[in-house]
C-alpha cells in the first residue's frame, strides 16, 4: 500500500535540501504532498515541489476549500516530516498556533511527526527554543538534533540541517514501526558505540579489526526514530553521521574507553556495539619498522587493553541498561553466556562472525540473551530491524523498577 507523507518545508536557506529529501521519498514509492510556508516559497518555488512530487502543492488554507485541506492533510498522513523546521515553526508547534496550512496540519496529524530543525546556533541554544523542543518531545514529537557545520554566511556551529539521506533514514525507521508505535525513548539519553579501534604500531601500521560500524549506526538511527537523545562514540568509521546524533570520534581503545565512560555517566542505556581491540603493541615505534636484511619479520610484543564493557558493568547505576556484544567463531552461545556474566550486563547480542558474515554486511542475525536467562533468537534481517528488536528489549527493561 502506498504510504502518504506530508513534507513540510520551513522558510530557511536549507529549504533547497528538502528537494533531495523529497526525491528520496518519491523514488522509494511514497506519495508525498509538499506543504511549504510562504517564506519557504521565497527560497524554492511551487513548480519545483510539484514537479518533484508529482502532486499539487498545498501552500494555503484557501485553495481547494471544499476538500478542507487544513484538516484532511494531517488526518490522512502516515508521517509528517518538516525539514527544515525554523525556530518560528518550533515555537508555533509547541504553542499550538495555526496561522497557515502547515501549522494546521501539525495540529490535526495523528501519525508520527518528525521535525528537523535548522537555524543559527544562537537561535537553537536560546532558552525559548530549548523549552519549545522539550515541550514537543514530551508530546511524542521526534525533534532530531541539528548537525554541526557551516551555516549561513561565515558562521559555523550547531544548527545545520542534517544530510537529507540521514533524515530519510530516520523517517524510514519511524514508518517501519507504524503509526501506533510510540516514541518510547523520548526523554531518554542513550549511548551507542560503533566501529573498530586501531592500535598504532608505527607511523604507518596499526592493529585493528574488520568492524564497519554499520550495526552501531543502525542502533543510533533507530534510537533517534524512537525519540531518544543519542551520543554515538564512533571508532574509525567511514559512514555519514546519522541525523540527530551527537558523534564523538575516537581512534584507539583507550580513547573509546574515556569517551564512553564520560558519555555513559548520565545515560539511561548504553549499547556497546563497537569492536575494541583486545590487544595493543607494548611499544610504539616512532619510525617505520623495516624488514631485516635477512627478510625476517620482527617480533611484536602485545599487551592487553582494558575491558570497557566490564568496567561499565562494575560502575553503572542500578537503573541503567547495559547491552554488550560478542563476536564469536566457536561455541558462540556458551561463550556469550560467560561474557554476559563477566561483564555484568543486562543483555548480550551474540553474532557468529566470519569472512562473509556480519562485518560490512547490510543484514545480521543474532542470539540475544538476558541476565534473567531469557533467550531471543533473531533471524537474518536488515541491521536496522535487528536494532529495533533489541531496543524493544531495552525499553522493556527501562520500564521495570530498578
N, C-alpha and C positions, 0 to 999 in steps of 0.2 A: 504494500500500500504506500502511495506517495506521502511523504511527510511534509506538512505545511510549516514553514518557518517565516516568521516576521523578522526582517533585518532592519532595525532602526539605525539611523545614521545621524549623529550629532554634528553640530557646527564647529568642527575643529579642523586644522590643517591636515590631520590624519585621515580625514574623510576619504581621500583618494585610495587609501589602503583597503577600505571596505569593498572596493571593486574586486580586488583579488579574493577576499573572503566570499563575496557573492559568487564568483566563478567557481570556487571550491564547492560551495553548496549545490549549485545547479549541476555541475559535472558529476556530482555524486547521486544525482537523481532526485534531489529535493525540490519542491515547489516553493519559491521564495517571493514574498511581497516586500518590496522595499518601502520603508516609511521614513523619508528624510525630514529633518526640521527645515524651516525656512532658511536658517543660517547655513545648513549643510548644502542647500542648493546653490549657494554662492560659491562653493568650492567644486562641487560636481553636479552637473545639470541633470534634470529628469530624463532626457533622452538616453543618457548613458545608463542609468539604472534600468530603464525599460528594455534597452537593447540587450543588456547582460542577463536580465532575469527572465525575459520573455513574458513579462506580466506588466500590466499598467502600474504606474507609480502612484501610491496613495500619499498625498502630501498636505491635504487639508480636510477638515470635517465637513466642508460644504459641497464636495464633489460626490456624486452618486449617493445622495442623501437617502434615497429610497432603500438602499442596502444597509443603512445605519452602520457605516464603516467604523465609527468611533467605538462601537461595541463588538461588531462581528469579527473584526481582525483579531482581537485578543481572545475572544471566545473560541475561535476555530483553530488557533495556532497550537502546534505541538511543541514549539520552542520559540522564545523571543530572545534575540541577540541584539544588543545595542553596541555598535563599535564605529567610531569612538563614542564614549559617553563623556560628555563635558561635565565640569563642576556644576554648571547650571542644571543639567539634566539630573545629576545625582541629587541635588537639592530638591528639585521638583518631585522626583520619585519618592524620596524619603518623606516628604510632607504631603503627598497625595494630591499635588496640584495637577490640573488637567486643562491646559490652555491651548493645546494643539492636538493633532491626531496621534502623535507618538506617545505623549503622556496619558492620553485617554486609553490607548492600547495597553499601556503598562498597568493601568488600574483594572482593566477587565480581564487580563490574562490569568488563567488558572493553570498554566503549564509552567515548566521550568523557565526562569528568566536569568539570562547571563549578561552582565554588564562589563564592558571592557573600557575602563577609564583611560583618558589621555588628556594631559594638561601639564602646565608648568609645575615644577617641584613645589614651589611655594604654595600653589593652589591645592595640590594634593595633600600637603602636610598641614594646611590650615585647620585649626580646631573644628570649624564648621563642617568641612569636608570629612574629617575623621569621624565626627559624630554622625553625619549622614550615612557614611559607609557602614558604620556599626549598626545603625538602625535598620538599614536594608538587609544586612546579613542576618540580623536577629529574626527577620521575617522569612528567611529561607532564600533570599535572592543571592545568586552567585555573583559576587563582585570580585573579579580577578585583579591581582596586584599589577600595576603598570610596570613596564620594563625600565631599565636604566640605560640611558644613552643620549644621543644628540636630540635636542628639542628644537623648537622654532628659533631661528636666528643662531646666535653663537652659544646659546645656553646648552648645558648638558646636565643630566641628573635623572632622578626617578620621575616618571610621568609619561614616558614614551609608550605608544600603543604597541603591545606585543606583536610578534610576527603573525600575519593572518593565518598561516598554516597551523600555528600553535593554538590560536583561538579556535580554529576549526576542529582541532583535535579535542579540546575541552568540550566544545559543543557536541561533538560526536559521542563522547562518553555520557553526557547528560541525556542525549536522545536514547542511547543504548539502554540506560537504566529505566527509561519510561517516564510518563507523565506523573504517575503516582509515587515514584521514588523520591523520598525526601532528601534534602541536602543535609544528611545525617552527621557530617563532620563540621557543620557550621559552629563557629566559636572555638574550634579545636586547633591547636598548633601541633603539626606533625613534622617529624624529621625523617628524611629518606636519604640513604647513602647509595651511590651508584658508581659503576666503573671499576677499574682495576688500578691499584697503586703500582708505582715504579720505584725501585730502589737503585740509585746510581752506583755504578761500579767504577766508571771513569768518565771523562767528559763526553763520550760518545756512546756508552753502553749502559744498560740497566737490566735488572731482573724484574720481570713483570708477568702478566698472565693475559689470557685471551678475552677477558670480560669486555663487552661492548658498552655496557651501561643501559642497554635498551629496556631491561626489565625494571631497573630502578626508576628510569624516566617514566615508564608506564605507571608505576606506583604514584609518582608525583602528579602526573596529569589526572589520574583517576581521583586523587585526593582533592585537587582543585575543583573538579567537576562536582564533588560532594560537599563543597563549601569550606574546605579546610584552608588555613594559612600554612603554607608549606615552605620548609627550608630544605633545599637539596644540596647535599655535600657531594660534589662531583669530582671524581678522580680520573683524569686523562681520558675524557670522553669527547668524541667528535660528533656531537649531536646538538641541534638547536636548543636553546633554552626553552623549557616549557612555559607557556603563558601563565602568568600569575604566580610564579615561583621565585623565591629568593635563592639564588645559586651561589654557593661558596665553592670555589675551585681549589683543589689540593693536588699534590703530586705523590708524596710518599705516605707510607703507613703512619708515621708519626704525625704528619700534617693532618691526615684523616682523623686520627685519634683526637687531636686537640680541637679541631673544628667540630667534630661530632659531640664530644663531651660538653663543649660550650653551648652548642645549639640545643642539646637534649636536656639541659638543666631545667628548663621550664616547659618542656614539650609534654603533650598528652600521650603521644605514641612515637616510637622510633622503629623504623624498618631498615634493617641493616642489609641492603641488597648489594652493597659493594663487595668486591673481592680483594681484600687486603693481602699483600704478600706475607706469607708466614715467615719468610727469612729475608735477611739483607746481608750484603757483604760486610765483613767485620771491619774493613777499612776502605776508604775511598782513594783511588789513585788520582793525583792531580793532573797527570799526563796520560795520554792514551797508552794502554798496556800493549806492548809489542810482542810479536812472536819471538821465541828464542831462535838463535841461529840454527839450531838443530831441528826446528819445526815443532818442538814440543809445546804443549799447552800449559799455561800457568795453573797453579793450584789456588782456588778461590776459597777462602775460609768464610763460612756463613755463621751468623748469629740469629737467634730467634727474635721476631718482632713482638711487640705487646699484643695481647688478645683484647681487642677493643670491645667486642660483644660481651666477653666475660666481665670486663671492668664495668660496663654499663649495668650488667646484671647485678653486680655487687652494690652499686651506689644509687640505683634508681629509686624513685619514690614508689610507695606501695600501689598507688593508683595508676602509675604509668605502665602502658602496654609495650612490651619489647618483642619484636619479631626478628629472628635471626635466620640465616640461610646456611645450607650445607650443600656444597657441590661435591658429589661423591662418584667414585668409579667402581667401588667394591660393593659390599653389603650396605647399600645406601640407607635403608630404613634403620638397621641396627646402629650404624654409625650416627645417624641423625638423632636417634633417641638419646644416645650417650652425650652428644653435643648439646642437646636441649637441656639436659640436667646440669651439665657442666657450666653452661652459660647462664643458668637461672632465668631463662626466657619464658614468655607465655606461649609463643608459637615458633615452630621451626618449619621453614619451607625447604623441602629436600628435592634437589634436582639430580638426576643421573646424567652426568656430563660425558662428553666425548668429542671426537674430532668434528662430527657433524651434528652435535646435539647441544642445544641451548645457546652456546656462545654465538652472538651475532645473528641468531635466527629471529624471525618475527613471531614465532609461536613457542610455547613452552608447556610442559606437563610437570606436575609436581605432586608430592605427597606432603600434606601439611599435618603436623602432629601438635596437639596442645599439651600444656603442662598437666591438664586434667586427664590425659590419656586418649582424648578423642582423636580419631584419625579421619582426615578428609582427603580422598583421592581425587585429584583434579586432572581430567584428561587433557590431551594436547589441544590448545586453543590459542587465540591471539594473546600476546602478553598483556594487553590492556584488560582483557576479560579475566585473566587469571589474577591480575592486580585487584580488580573489583571484588572478586570472590574472596581474596584474603582480607581486603578492607571490611567485608561483611563480618568476618570473624573478629576483627579488631573492634569494630563498632559494638558488637555484642559484648565484648569484654569491657569496653569503656562504660557501658551502661550498668555493669554489675557493681555492687558496693565493693570498695577496696578492702 
